[in-house]
Amino acid sequence: MPKATLRPVGGDGTDPLVAHNPSEATASRVYVNELRIPVADVDVHIRNEGPLAITRYAEVEFPSPYNGQDYLDAFRGSRPSLQSDWDTLRIELRDTVTGEYHTEFHGLVTGVGSSASDNDRIYKARARGPGHFLDKQATNIKLDEFDLAYGLDRITDALDGVFPFPVVSALGEDAQAPQATDPEGQANVGGIGVPSQYVAEENPRIGSKKHFRANRHTLADVVDYVAEKTGADIWLQPVEDGAVLTTVSDVTHEYRAHYLDQQSSESVGGGSSRDISVTAGDSAEADTTPERVAQIIANDALSELRPVNSAVAKGQAEASYGADTDIGLSVTNQYAKVTARHETLYERAGRTELTPGPYVESDGQNAEEVANDAVSALKEALRGATGGDMTTRLVAPVLPFDTIRAKPTCRGQSLSDTDPLTYEVHRVHHHIPNSGIPTTTLNVGVAVRDEDIVTERSWESVGT
């Protein structure tokens, strides 16, 4: 995208607006239409809710004029003649421990105006990630015994030209480009740079058929259907050049917690981690390679869980969709019943089955698809059992579905004689104030991994 070329304060309209370029490293770097602007407060919210598994929105306060430049003019929407064009907002955040910058937001500006500040030269901009707009895009897509890569490609095809930046698929035609991965951990996906960790690998096949019609369905319906049938989490990951439609079927990254006011460290299980003590006086640039570290300022996450450990899904009777023997039965009045169970929670409950409801109605036409629906329903119920919040020094690129292993606290102190708990991140709020310490608040709950869940399958007859 071309750089913004707008007038400075007091200019005659011929001189370009000069990009903000401080000499020192800052906690955030904010770009409007790829022009860096000065900022006061910055907030980035990342949540596992909305049309996709992960959605984002951001708010930025910025001074204008600043150093003789009217950065309000960086927004096309501030001028009536250009209000039909989208403004883009991109935010990079600097991880406290590694010092590396990561693109944590790339979306569309939805509003610009005065802020609540007493300073009348401080303005505020709001923006939403592209995921928020999928339920506004009517679509006509036919999926017929497809695989996940084909489904993602059809979604990105439908998004072509919708946003002022490219959207590519992390699995399928775009991701199969030559020289997919370079030594720096960047993949060339459809011509744009994507961190290799977001290039999907698993490509399950779906036997069901579905025709989405523009007068009834949106792209959000397509994403819901593909995610439900494959058991994958699908979202648009922001990158410098645009966004990548990606998916994972399980947790992405694990973090180890360090309490800043104590000589303590909790090692993430299963990794090749080294114990590192971090205190309030330790350097933020401490060597923590190769693991990911979250420096805990406060932890009020609870260990109590909602009493749910199982979910039941019932599929369609074979006769209802006119199949013959594709599920291995020669009769036409039976359907698949699948119980998904979190084994650890099931054992803690004295092997008593606790479900969020009687059963989930699945339109799956074989046992595997019904099982995916049951697992998805159980994950959703368990993720609803929120445990509380953790406040850390600024950590990027943490996401919903990441896990953090930390000991519970009592009166501000971690309990050294208890085992660490594994929490799953539900929501992320990065807050970079104009003055003060940049923080990340993690809303967390019980961690749910695919290997923790078992399924039991049976066949039942209609009317029994």
ABEGO torsion letter per residue (X at the ends): XBBBBBBBBGBAGABBBBBBBBABBBABBBBBGGBBBBBBBBBBBBBBBEABABBBBBBBBBBOBBGGBBAAAABAAABAAAAABBBBBBBBBBBAAAGBBBBABBBBBABBBBBABABAABBBBBBBBAAAAAAABBBBBBBBGBBAAAAAAAAAAAABGABABBBBBABEAAAABBGABBAAGBBBBGGBBBBAAABBABBBBBABBBBBBAAABBAAAAAAAAAAAAGBBBBBBBBAAEBBBBBBABBABBBBBBBAABBBBBBBBGBBBBBBBBBAABBAABBAOABBBBBBABBABBABBBBBABBBBBBBBAAAAGBBAAAGBABAABBBBBBBBBAAAAAAAGGBBBBABABBBBABABAAAAAAAAAAAAAAAAAABBAEBBBBBBBOBBBBGBBBBBBBBBGGBBBAABBBBBBBBABBBBBBBABEBBBBBBBBBBBBBAAABBBBBBBBBBGX
